């Protein structure tokens, strides 16, 4: 069972890199996997169900990684955890980020990080006006999604820790320090 599902997933990923999901048929997938259609239908309703199940498992992995953080949660901490999961699922990450609205799938994960940041900032952010905390968190989350997309499009050229440190640095100090060396 585990082997069959892995073959189906791997073949599906290969096909998705070649063409959009609406051009992939169960017959084609089964033919390339060298399995019969009944075997495929034992696990999935159709290719869209397969995609949803892959995406759902991926989201569970991302949420698990981010939820296991400590109370002293940092942006770099949750980013490193997310990046490791993304790196372990390179092909699926590439595909999900390349889909129209593909970045939206990360919103659920970033909502968890958003809440953790809000909790921490509310405890320790003495000078942050309460009405601005949400805006700041949204800015960091959407910037993080953009950086993740760029990292994936660049074929994971930098290490997860380099990307996590970049996101942490921008989040804490802004781009002025990075670009102009300002403090």
N, C-alpha and C positions, 0 to 999 in steps of 0.2 A: 504494500500500500504506500509506504513512505517513498519508496523508489519510484513508483508510478507517478505519484503526485509531483515529485521533483522533475522527472522527465517532462511531464506536461508543462510545468512552470517554466523550465529552461527553454523548451521549444517555443512556448508562447512568447517569452521575452525576445527570442531571436526573431520571431515573426513580427513583433511590435516594432522592432528596430528597422524593419524593412517596409512596413506599411501600417496604415491606421487600423484600429480595432474593427471598424465596420467592414473592412475588406478581408478579415480573417474568418475562415469557416471552421466549424468543428471537424468536418471531413478532412480539410487540409492539415489541421493540427494533428489529428489522429494518424493520418498518413505519415507525417514527418516523425511522429513519436513511435510509430510502428505498434500502435495499440488499436483495438477496435472501438467503435463509437460507444458501445455499451459500457466499456471501462471508463471512458470519459464521463458519461452521464451518471455513473455511479457516484461521482464526486461533485460534478458541476452541472448546472442547468444549460448553460451556453457560455460563450467566450466572455460575455459581459459579467456573468456570475463569477467566472474565474477571476476576472480583473477585480471585481469587488472584494472577493475573498483574499486576494493577494494584497490589495490596498488595506483591507481591514487588519490583516495580520501585521503588516508594516506599521500601521498606526498604533496597534497594541504594543509593538516593540518600542516605538518611539515614546509612547506615553509611559511605559514601564521604566524606561531609562531615565526619563525626566522626573518621574514620581519618587524614585528611590533616593532623591537628593536629601542632603542633611538640612537642618534648620538654618545653617549659615549659608544659605543658597546664594550663589553668585551667577552673574550672567555667563561668565566663562565656564562655570561648572555645568549649567544646563546645556550650554552650547556644545561643550566637549562631548557630553553624553549623546546629544542628538547627532552630532557629526560622526561619531563612531557607528551608530546604527545606519546612517546614510551610507557610510563607506562600506559596511558589510552588505548593503543592498544596492550596489552601484548601478546595475542595470535597471532595476525597478525605479530607483531615484531619478535616473536620466529620463526614463519614459514618463514618469509622473510629472516631472518638472517641464517636460516638453509639450505636454498636453495643454490644450486651451483650458485656461483656469486651473492648470495643474498645481500651481502654488497654493491654491485654496485648501488642499488637503492638509497642509501644515498648520492651518489656523487652529484646529482643535488642540494640537500639541502646544502651540504658542499660547493658547488660552491658559493652559496649566502653568507655563512659565510666567505669563503675565500675572496670574494670581499670586504666585510665589514672590515675584518681585514687589507687587503691591503690598503684600503682607510685610515683607522686610522693610520696604520704604516707609510704611506707616509706623513701624516700630522704631526705626533709626533715623529716618529723614526729617530732621528737626526743622529745616528751613524750606522744605518743599511745600508750596501751597497745595492743599488737598485737591482742589479743582484741576491742578495741572498734572497730578500723578498719572492719571489715565492717558493723557496726551503723550507724556514722556514714554510710558510703557508701550503705547501703540507705535510711536516713532521707532523705538528700539526693535520691536517685533517685526515691523515691515522692512526696516533696514536689514535685519537679520535674514529675512526671507530673500531679499535681493542679493545679499552676499552669498548665501547658500546656493542660489541659482547660478551666480557667476562662477562659483567654485565647481559646481557640477558641470557647467558648460566648458570649463577649462580642464575637464577630465581629472579632477581631484589633484591638481598639480601640487598644492600645498598640503602639509600635514593637517590633521584635525586640530592639533594644538596651535598651529600658526593661525588658522582661521578663527579659532576660539579667542585667541589673544587679540587679534585684530578687532573682532566684534566687541570684546571687553574694553579695549582701548578707546574705540569710537564711542561706545556707550558711556564710558566714564569721563572722557576728556573732550569729546567732540573731534571734528576733523581738523580744527585749527592746530592742535598740537602735532598731529601727524603730518599735515601738509606744510605748515609754517613754523613748526617747532615752538609754538606758543604754549604757555602754561595756563 
